[in-house]
Amino acid sequence: MIGPTGSVRVLVAARPVDFRKGAEGLAGLVREQMAADPFCGTVYVFRAKRADRIKLIYWDGTGLCLFAKRLEDGEFRWPKIQDGVMRLTSAQLGALLEGLDWRRVHQARRTRTPVAAG
């Protein structure tokens, strides 16, 4: 994927939005409905009423980027439609964008370092 990688904050708008909106319109939704700053480097994810479309906006330091994707076959996995915002990890975002079930992606478990052999 072109764009943010690593430990980036990802916020998902749980309600579908009007997909005629461009980057500026979605940035307005971030300010008004999410009470957040669209220019802080966080990735904001929006869904259409149809579950096969997704838009992301994020500030890359030089401008506001808009990423849009439509799946040709299948649907994106979305949580139940409700008010509010939810967070995803960058790995979960990657799974979501691939059309996979992002809920099955978990953070790596910490492994204890052995104190002594055997």
N, CA, C and O of each residue as an XYZ file, in Angstrom:
472
protein
N       0.845     -1.181      0.000
C       0.000      0.000      0.000
C       0.884      1.235      0.000
O       1.888      1.275      0.711
N       0.540      2.208     -0.759
C       1.226      3.484     -0.740
C       0.642      4.283      0.407
O      -0.578      4.385      0.534
N       1.484      4.844      1.232
C       0.971      5.644      2.332
C       1.562      5.241      3.660
O       2.667      4.702      3.714
N       0.841      5.495      4.724
C       1.375      5.307      6.062
C       1.626      3.842      6.398
O       0.862      2.962      6.002
N       2.688      3.599      7.119
C       3.025      2.258      7.572
C       3.510      2.340      9.004
O       3.691      3.431      9.545
N       3.717      1.199      9.612
C       4.263      1.172     10.966
C       3.239      1.539     12.012
O       2.056      1.223     11.889
N       3.712      2.211     13.040
C       2.832      2.533     14.174
C       2.114      3.856     13.935
O       2.531      4.900     14.438
N       1.060      3.804     13.182
C       0.253      4.979     12.882
C      -1.110      4.795     13.549
O      -1.620      3.678     13.636
N      -1.691      5.889     14.014
C      -3.034      5.817     14.599
C      -4.058      5.726     13.479
O      -3.975      6.447     12.484
N      -5.025      4.831     13.651
C      -6.082      4.636     12.653
C      -7.417      4.753     13.366
O      -7.684      4.020     14.318
N      -8.261      5.680     12.904
C      -9.597      5.856     13.462
C     -10.633      5.599     12.372
O     -10.521      6.120     11.263
N     -11.631      4.799     12.693
C     -12.672      4.410     11.737
C     -13.991      5.040     12.150
O     -14.430      4.878     13.288
N     -14.620      5.753     11.235
C     -15.964      6.271     11.471
C     -16.932      5.105     11.327
O     -16.979      4.455     10.282
N     -17.694      4.843     12.363
C     -18.558      3.659     12.374
C     -19.797      3.808     11.497
O     -20.370      2.801     11.080
N     -20.224      5.028     11.209
C     -21.399      5.260     10.358
C     -20.968      5.499      8.910
O     -19.924      6.104      8.670
N     -21.762      5.029      7.943
C     -21.474      5.322      6.533
C     -21.553      6.828      6.269
O     -22.303      7.548      6.928
N     -20.763      7.293      5.289
C     -20.758      8.706      4.917
C     -21.131      8.839      3.438
O     -21.127      7.861      2.691
N     -21.447     10.051      3.042
C     -21.745     10.371      1.651
C     -20.443     10.260      0.851
O     -19.516     11.039      1.071
N     -20.368      9.308     -0.064
C     -19.121      9.068     -0.787
C     -18.887     10.039     -1.937
O     -17.926      9.877     -2.688
N     -19.736     11.030     -2.087
C     -19.456     12.089     -3.055
C     -18.461     13.088     -2.479
O     -17.904     13.902     -3.214
N     -18.236     13.032     -1.178
C     -17.297     13.951     -0.519
C     -15.867     13.626     -0.918
O     -15.486     12.465     -1.063
N     -15.087     14.690     -1.092
C     -13.668     14.539     -1.372
C     -12.862     14.685     -0.094
O     -13.403     14.579      1.006
N     -11.568     14.928     -0.243
C     -10.672     15.025      0.902
C     -11.086     16.151      1.851
O     -11.084     15.963      3.068
N     -11.439     17.314      1.309
C     -11.816     18.447      2.152
C     -13.125     18.180      2.897
O     -13.245     18.512      4.076
N     -14.098     17.588      2.220
C     -15.365     17.259      2.867
C     -15.191     16.232      3.981
O     -15.815     16.340      5.037
N     -14.341     15.237      3.742
C     -14.078     14.231      4.776
C     -13.295     14.834      5.935
O     -13.512     14.467      7.090
N     -12.384     15.761      5.631
C     -11.652     16.450      6.706
C     -12.628     17.245      7.571
O     -12.459     17.321      8.788
N     -13.642     17.834      6.952
C     -14.676     18.529      7.715
C     -15.430     17.578      8.632
O     -15.753     17.937      9.764
N     -15.716     16.362      8.155
C     -16.373     15.359      8.998
C     -15.490     14.952     10.176
O     -15.980     14.717     11.281
N     -14.188     14.873      9.929
C     -13.251     14.537     11.020
C     -13.351     15.599     12.105
O     -13.433     15.278     13.291
N     -13.344     16.872     11.694
C     -13.426     17.968     12.664
C     -14.767     17.981     13.394
O     -14.809     18.078     14.620
N     -15.862     17.885     12.637
C     -17.197     18.048     13.208
C     -17.709     16.819     13.943
O     -18.175     16.926     15.077
N     -17.628     15.659     13.314
C     -18.242     14.471     13.897
C     -17.297     13.672     14.791
O     -17.736     13.050     15.759
N     -16.006     13.687     14.472
C     -15.052     12.919     15.278
C     -14.350     13.786     16.315
O     -13.654     13.273     17.192
N     -14.533     15.101     16.213
C     -13.868     16.055     17.108
C     -12.362     15.814     17.143
O     -11.753     15.754     18.211
N     -11.771     15.675     15.949
C     -10.337     15.398     15.833
C      -9.715     16.334     14.813
O     -10.413     17.049     14.095
N      -8.387     16.318     14.762
C      -7.635     17.156     13.835
C      -7.223     16.337     12.619
O      -6.423     15.413     12.762
N      -7.739     16.638     11.427
C      -7.389     15.844     10.246
C      -5.946     16.046      9.775
O      -5.486     15.340      8.878
N      -5.232     16.999     10.368
C      -3.868     17.304      9.939
C      -2.824     16.856     10.955
O      -1.738     17.432     11.018
N      -3.138     15.833     11.751
C      -2.202     15.383     12.793
C      -1.453     14.113     12.407
O      -0.619     13.646     13.183
N      -1.719     13.538     11.234
C      -1.019     12.329     10.809
C      -1.801     11.049     11.052
O      -1.373      9.974     10.630
N      -2.931     11.146     11.722
C      -3.787      9.984     11.943
C      -4.492      9.622     10.639
O      -4.855     10.503      9.859
N      -4.683      8.331     10.405
C      -5.427      7.864      9.238
C      -6.890      7.752      9.642
O      -7.219      7.095     10.629
N      -7.763      8.393      8.880
C      -9.203      8.357      9.134
C      -9.857      7.526      8.042
O      -9.649      7.770      6.854
N     -10.654      6.540      8.455
C     -11.263      5.580      7.538
C     -12.766      5.810      7.506
O     -13.408      5.968      8.544
N     -13.317      5.826      6.290
C     -14.747      6.044      6.094
C     -15.308      4.942      5.206
O     -14.630      4.441      4.309
N     -16.552      4.576      5.469
C     -17.218      3.569      4.660
C     -18.407      4.162      3.945
O     -18.973      5.165      4.380
N     -18.784      3.536      2.843
C     -20.001      3.903      2.120
C     -21.137      3.033      2.633
O     -20.918      2.101      3.407
N     -22.348      3.343      2.200
C     -23.476      2.483      2.558
C     -23.267      1.084      1.998
O     -23.584      0.088      2.648
N     -22.734      1.021      0.796
C     -22.390     -0.268      0.204
C     -21.074     -0.707      0.821
O     -20.125      0.075      0.865
N     -20.999     -1.921      1.288
C     -19.836     -2.392      2.041
C     -18.615     -2.679      1.171
O     -17.592     -3.135      1.680
N     -18.708     -2.418     -0.133
C     -17.571     -2.701     -1.018
C     -16.712     -1.469     -1.299
O     -15.833     -1.520     -2.160
N     -16.949     -0.366     -0.590
C     -16.216      0.883     -0.844
C     -15.650      1.447      0.448
O     -16.262      1.354      1.512
N     -14.449      2.043      0.328
C     -13.771      2.600      1.486
C     -12.978      3.827      1.040
O     -12.471      3.872     -0.081
N     -12.876      4.821      1.925
C     -12.031      5.992      1.684
C     -11.220      6.262      2.944
O     -11.710      6.103      4.062
N      -9.980      6.671      2.745
C      -9.097      7.052      3.836
C      -8.562      8.436      3.539
O      -8.294      8.771      2.386
N      -8.406      9.242      4.579
C      -7.675     10.503      4.423
C      -6.598     10.541      5.505
O      -6.782     10.024      6.607
N      -5.486     11.158      5.169
C      -4.415     11.368      6.143
C      -3.506     12.479      5.654
O      -3.386     12.726      4.454
N      -2.876     13.135      6.595
C      -1.936     14.210      6.323
C      -0.548     13.594      6.275
O      -0.122     12.978      7.252
N       0.168     13.742      5.168
C       1.504     13.143      5.054
C       2.627     14.132      5.334
O       3.799     13.820      5.126
N       2.274     15.317      5.803
C       3.284     16.334      6.095
C       3.370     17.398      5.022
O       3.847     18.503      5.278
N       2.911     17.074      3.814
C       2.944     18.052      2.723
C       1.564     18.340      2.158
O       1.364     19.350      1.484
N       0.615     17.459      2.430
C      -0.734     17.653      1.912
C      -1.679     16.595      2.432
O      -1.257     15.599      3.020
N      -2.945     16.815      2.215
C      -3.980     15.879      2.639
C      -4.153     14.831      1.542
O      -4.454     15.166      0.396
N      -3.963     13.575      1.896
C      -4.043     12.475      0.934
C      -5.395     11.787      1.033
O      -5.930     11.606      2.127
N      -5.938     11.410     -0.101
C      -7.196     10.687     -0.173
C      -6.931      9.358     -0.864
O      -6.380      9.315     -1.963
N      -7.330      8.278     -0.207
C      -7.187      6.939     -0.756
C      -8.580      6.354     -0.855
O      -9.325      6.355      0.125
N      -8.940      5.855     -2.026
C     -10.261      5.253     -2.225
C     -10.080      3.875     -2.840
O      -9.216      3.672     -3.694
N     -10.907      2.927     -2.398
C     -10.829      1.576     -2.951
C     -12.234      0.992     -3.037
O     -13.065      1.182     -2.149
N     -12.474      0.278     -4.131
C     -13.728     -0.458     -4.322
C     -13.351     -1.886     -4.641
O     -12.585     -2.136     -5.572
N     -13.882     -2.824     -3.879
C     -13.613     -4.229     -4.144
C     -14.456     -4.697     -5.319
O     -15.653     -4.412     -5.378
N     -13.854     -5.399     -6.238
C     -14.584     -5.926     -7.391
C     -15.418     -7.140     -7.002
O     -16.474     -7.391     -7.583
N     -14.938     -7.888     -6.017
C     -15.654     -9.082     -5.593
C     -15.612     -9.144     -4.073
O     -14.532     -9.095     -3.485
N     -16.743     -9.249     -3.443
C     -16.793     -9.337     -1.990
C     -17.045     -7.987     -1.344
O     -17.379     -7.009     -2.012
N     -16.878     -7.957     -0.025
C     -17.142     -6.752      0.757
C     -16.056     -6.565      1.802
O     -15.397     -7.518      2.217
N     -15.886     -5.320      2.215
C     -15.031     -5.048      3.354
C     -15.756     -5.516      4.609
O     -16.984     -5.464      4.676
N     -15.006     -5.968      5.596
C     -15.594     -6.388      6.871
C     -15.730     -5.164      7.753
O     -14.734     -4.519      8.078
N     -16.955     -4.838      8.145
C     -17.212     -3.657      8.950
C     -17.848     -4.051     10.272
O     -18.535     -5.069     10.357
N     -17.621     -3.250     11.297
C     -18.349     -3.485     12.550
C     -19.810     -3.081     12.366
O     -20.173     -2.505     11.341
N     -20.637     -3.379     13.350
C     -22.038     -2.974     13.289
C     -22.117     -1.459     13.134
O     -21.309     -0.729     13.708
N     -23.090     -0.987     12.359
C     -23.270      0.453     12.173
C     -23.785      1.047     13.477
O     -24.823      0.639     13.998
N     -23.041      2.013     13.987
C     -23.399      2.695     15.231
C     -22.707      4.051     15.239
O     -21.860      4.333     14.392
N     -23.071      4.871     16.188
C     -22.389      6.152     16.327
C     -21.039      5.914     16.963
O     -20.841      4.953     17.707
N     -20.117      6.804     16.659
C     -18.828      6.737     17.319
C     -17.683      6.416     16.386
O     -17.830      6.350     15.166
N     -16.541      6.221     17.009
C     -15.292      5.988     16.304
C     -14.614      4.789     16.946
O     -14.706      4.594     18.158
N     -13.942      3.995     16.147
C     -13.167      2.893     16.702
C     -11.745      2.958     16.195
O     -11.478      3.547     15.147
N     -10.835      2.355     16.933
C      -9.417      2.354     16.567
C      -9.014      1.023     15.976
O      -9.524     -0.026     16.368
N      -8.090      1.074     15.023
C      -7.484     -0.118     14.456
C      -5.973      0.022     14.534
O      -5.457      1.139     14.583
N      -5.262     -1.092     14.546
C      -3.810     -1.058     14.424
C      -3.473     -0.956     12.939
O      -4.344     -1.141     12.090
N      -2.222     -0.664     12.625
C      -1.840     -0.586     11.213
C      -1.966     -1.964     10.553
O      -2.282     -2.042      9.366
N      -1.729     -3.045     11.292
C      -1.895     -4.396     10.734
C      -3.367     -4.668     10.437
O      -3.689     -5.259      9.407
N      -4.258     -4.246     11.324
C      -5.692     -4.426     11.088
C      -6.146     -3.604      9.893
O      -6.980     -4.057      9.109
N      -5.604     -2.395      9.746
C      -5.932     -1.567      8.583
C      -5.507     -2.269      7.302
O      -6.261     -2.292      6.329
N      -4.311     -2.839      7.292
C      -3.841     -3.575      6.117
C      -4.765     -4.720      5.754
O      -5.068     -4.935      4.581
N      -5.216     -5.458      6.768
C      -6.143     -6.571      6.526
C      -7.475     -6.050      5.988
O      -8.043     -6.630      5.062
N      -7.973     -4.958      6.567
C      -9.228     -4.365      6.102
C      -9.127     -3.979      4.638
O     -10.037     -4.265      3.860
N      -8.031     -3.332      4.251
C      -7.869     -2.877      2.870
C      -7.738     -4.038      1.888
O      -8.038     -3.887      0.703
N      -7.293     -5.189      2.372
C      -7.195     -6.367      1.508
C      -8.517     -7.125      1.419
O      -8.624     -8.106      0.684
N      -9.519     -6.671      2.167
C     -10.807     -7.348      2.154
C     -10.860     -8.518      3.114
O     -11.793     -9.321      3.064
N      -9.856     -8.626      3.999
C      -9.809     -9.715      4.975
C     -10.548     -9.320      6.244
O     -10.909     -8.156      6.414
N     -10.774    -10.264      7.121
C     -11.437     -9.991      8.392
C     -10.403     -9.425      9.361
O      -9.617    -10.174      9.942
N     -10.402     -8.117      9.534
C      -9.418     -7.428     10.376
C      -9.550     -7.816     11.840
O      -8.608     -7.628     12.610
N     -10.696     -8.353     12.243
C     -10.906     -8.732     13.640
C     -10.052     -9.929     14.039
O      -9.877    -10.200     15.227
N      -9.520    -10.644     13.056
C      -8.690    -11.811     13.342
C      -7.217    -11.458     13.486
O      -6.402    -12.329     13.790
N      -6.862    -10.199     13.275
C      -5.475     -9.744     13.415
C      -5.274     -9.251     14.842
O      -5.998     -8.375     15.315
N      -4.298     -9.814     15.513
C      -4.023     -9.453     16.904
C      -2.599     -8.955     17.036
O      -1.748     -9.237     16.193
N      -2.344     -8.206     18.108
C      -0.986     -7.751     18.366
C      -0.114     -8.948     18.725
O      -0.591     -9.942     19.274
N       1.161     -8.835     18.409
C       2.095     -9.910     18.739
C       2.152    -10.089     20.252
O       2.169     -9.120     21.011
N       2.181    -11.329     20.663
C       2.268    -11.614     22.090
C       3.704    -11.480     22.555
O       4.644    -11.843     21.848
N       3.851    -10.953     23.753
C       5.190    -10.833     24.323
C       5.627    -12.194     24.841
O       4.871    -12.872     25.536
N       6.829    -12.585     24.507
C       7.375    -13.844     24.943
C       8.346    -13.584     26.074
O       9.198    -12.699     25.989
N       8.212    -14.358     27.130
C       9.142    -14.191     28.254
C      10.503    -14.732     27.887
O      10.616    -15.776     27.244
N      11.526    -14.027     28.291
C      12.888    -14.456     28.078
C      13.254    -15.470     29.158
O      13.065    -15.198     30.344
N      13.777    -16.642     28.766
C      14.121    -17.633     29.779
C      15.261    -17.147     30.669
O      16.195    -16.492     30.207
N      15.165    -17.480     31.948
C      16.213    -17.096     32.900
C      17.351    -18.076     32.883
O      18.516    -17.694     32.994
N      17.018    -19.341     32.745
C      18.050    -20.388     32.717
C      17.653    -21.442     31.702
O      16.473    -21.601     31.390
N      18.626    -22.153     31.194
C      18.365    -23.221     30.227
C      17.781    -24.427     30.932
O      18.142    -24.745     32.065
N      16.872    -25.090     30.239
C      16.317    -26.331     30.527
C      15.734    -26.758     31.741
O      15.283    -27.899     31.841
